[in-house]
Amino acid sequence: MAPEGVQAQVNELRDGNEHPVSEISAALERLGGQALDLHVDAMGHIADWVTAFRSMGGEQGALHAMHTAEKYHNTRYDEAVTWDVGDIDLQATLQRFYVEEMRHLEFVETKLGVQAEASK
């Protein structure tokens, strides 16, 4: 079982990934587009299953699953902040979420010791 501090941080990261979707969806509507269809597709279900399976290995398994997810999110936000979205507020929102995702990845990598291993 994860120590209480780690578990609280993991819960915060999980919950924090829901907010960007709703905020970006609202921005799209404000700009005259359609709101995002907030459903879990097949890939989302597969990711959930993989995460659940890896989490069976305890804290380390859960952190490895989170590491994969956070690397994916960071790659997507890294791309998104280069887009010309034509709206300064939406651009700032994407940048803010990218910074948050970098913080999430840093947390997970610190817990896993990935940064220490990479520097050796």
Secondary structure, DSSP 8 states (H G I E B T S, - for coil): ---HHHHHHHHHHHHHTHHHHHHHHHHHHHTT---------HHHHHHHHHHHHHHTT-HHHHHHHHHHHHHHHHHHHHHHTTS--S-HHHHHHHHHHHHHHHHHHHHHHHHHTHHHHHT-
